[in-house]
Amino acid sequence: MQPNTARHDLRLDLALIAFLIALDVAARLLPHAWGFTPVAASGLFAARMLRLPLLAVIVPVAAMALTGWALGADDWRVSLITYAAIAAPALLGIASRRFQGALPIVATMLAGSLAFFALSNAAVWAFSGMYPLTMAGLTECFVAALPFLDKTILGDLIWTGVLFGGAWLVQHTPALKRAH
């Protein structure tokens, strides 16, 4: 009797989703360098690895929602846009699935990091009340956020390397491959 591979595949996908959400939640709740969490990278990783790639959007959004309650939420409009923005790497990962190799993964992560930066800071400008709602205020908001951009990109790229490198090791190391 042959096992039901579709059911087995779904279980593996759900296990990966649960693992990535747990990793993201732990990384956000434990002390860490500012902007240095796996949330964006895990969304991209899920988009490239899951058999049902649209499920990848659940990973970063769930992690942000779960930790938002513990860490204190921003204005609901800022939070809503931030949650949508953190899904950008997952959505870009879905769109880039047909491209193989490290370069498309790195390019997709960079695009996701920049999309998150632009969207989340535009939300802060528009809804926080910290900046005038003028072009000068938008510029001031983005300039104030620049010191965080390099840390976010670095964290996203390092976590992308950890996740994809770990998957490569599991797939290419004989002892790990047998256990998988």
C-alpha positions in Angstrom: 0.0 0.0 0.0 1.4 3.4 -1.1 1.3 6.2 1.4 -0.8 9.3 0.6 1.9 11.6 -0.7 -0.4 14.6 -0.8 -1.3 14.3 2.8 2.4 13.7 3.7 3.4 16.8 1.7 0.7 18.9 3.4 2.0 17.8 6.8 5.6 18.7 5.8 4.4 22.2 4.6 2.4 22.8 7.9 5.4 21.7 9.9 7.6 24.1 8.0 5.1 26.9 8.5 4.9 26.2 12.3 8.7 26.0 12.6 9.2 29.3 10.7 6.5 31.1 12.8 8.0 29.8 16.0 11.5 30.9 14.9 10.2 34.4 14.0 8.3 34.8 17.2 11.3 33.7 19.3 13.6 36.0 17.4 11.4 39.0 17.8 10.7 38.4 21.5 14.3 37.6 22.5 16.9 40.4 22.7 18.3 41.1 19.2 20.0 43.8 17.2 17.5 46.3 15.8 16.0 45.0 12.6 17.9 41.8 12.8 15.2 39.1 12.7 14.3 36.3 10.3 10.7 37.4 9.6 11.2 38.7 6.1 13.7 35.9 5.2 11.3 33.2 6.5 8.5 34.6 4.3 10.8 34.4 1.2 12.0 30.9 2.3 8.5 29.7 2.7 7.5 31.1 -0.7 10.3 29.2 -2.4 9.9 25.9 -0.4 6.2 25.3 0.2 4.2 23.3 -2.3 1.3 25.8 -1.8 3.3 29.0 -2.0 0.5 31.3 -1.1 0.6 29.8 2.4 4.0 31.6 2.7 2.2 34.9 3.4 0.9 33.4 6.7 4.4 33.0 8.1 5.5 36.7 8.5 2.0 38.1 9.1 1.3 35.5 11.9 4.7 36.2 13.5 4.2 39.9 13.4 0.6 39.6 14.8 1.6 37.3 17.6 4.5 39.4 18.7 2.7 42.7 18.1 0.5 42.0 21.1 3.5 41.2 23.3 5.7 44.1 22.1 3.0 46.7 22.0 1.3 47.8 18.9 1.6 51.0 16.8 -1.3 52.9 15.5 -3.6 50.2 13.9 -3.0 51.8 10.5 0.7 51.7 10.8 0.5 48.0 12.0 -1.8 47.1 9.1 0.6 48.5 6.5 3.6 47.0 8.3 2.0 43.6 8.3 1.2 44.0 4.6 4.8 45.2 4.0 6.4 42.3 5.8 4.5 40.0 3.4 6.3 41.6 0.4 9.3 39.1 0.5 6.8 36.2 0.5 4.9 37.7 -2.4 8.0 38.5 -4.3 9.3 35.0 -3.5 6.2 33.5 -5.1 6.7 35.6 -8.2 10.4 34.6 -8.5 9.9 30.8 -8.0 10.8 30.1 -11.6 14.2 31.6 -11.3 16.8 29.2 -9.8 20.0 29.9 -8.0 21.3 32.2 -5.3 21.3 35.4 -7.3 17.5 35.5 -7.8 17.0 34.7 -4.1 19.3 37.5 -3.0 17.8 40.0 -5.5 14.3 39.0 -4.3 15.3 39.5 -0.6 16.8 42.9 -1.4 13.7 44.0 -3.2 11.6 42.7 -0.3 13.7 44.6 2.3 13.4 47.8 0.3 9.7 47.4 -0.2 9.3 46.9 3.6 11.4 50.0 4.3 9.4 52.2 1.9 5.9 51.0 2.9 6.5 50.9 6.7 8.1 54.3 6.8 5.5 55.8 4.5 2.9 54.5 7.1 4.8 56.1 10.0 4.9 59.4 8.0 1.2 59.2 7.1 -0.3 58.0 10.4 2.1 58.6 13.4 1.7 62.3 13.7 5.5 62.6 14.0 6.0 64.3 10.7 4.2 67.0 8.7 2.1 65.5 5.8 4.3 67.3 3.2 7.0 66.2 0.9 9.5 67.7 3.4 7.9 65.6 6.2 8.1 62.4 4.1 11.8 63.2 3.3 12.5 63.8 7.0 10.8 60.5 7.9 12.9 58.5 5.4 16.1 60.3 6.4 15.4 59.5 10.1 14.9 55.8 9.1 18.0 55.4 7.0 20.2 54.3 10.0 18.0 51.2 10.3 18.0 50.3 6.6 21.5 48.8 6.5 20.8 46.6 9.6 17.5 45.4 8.1 19.1 44.5 4.8 22.0 42.8 6.5 19.8 40.9 8.9 17.5 39.8 6.0 20.4 38.6 3.9 22.1 36.7 6.7 18.8 35.0 7.7 18.2 34.2 4.1 21.6 32.6 3.9 20.9 30.6 7.2 17.5 29.3 6.0 18.5 28.5 2.4 21.9 27.2 3.5 20.3 25.0 6.1 17.9 23.6 3.5 20.7 22.9 1.1 22.6 21.1 3.9 19.6 18.9 4.6 19.2 18.1 0.9 22.8 17.4 0.2 24.2 15.8 3.4 23.6 12.0 3.2 22.9 11.5 6.9 20.5 14.4 7.0 18.9 13.4 3.8 18.0 10.0 5.2 16.5 11.5 8.3 14.4 13.9 6.2 
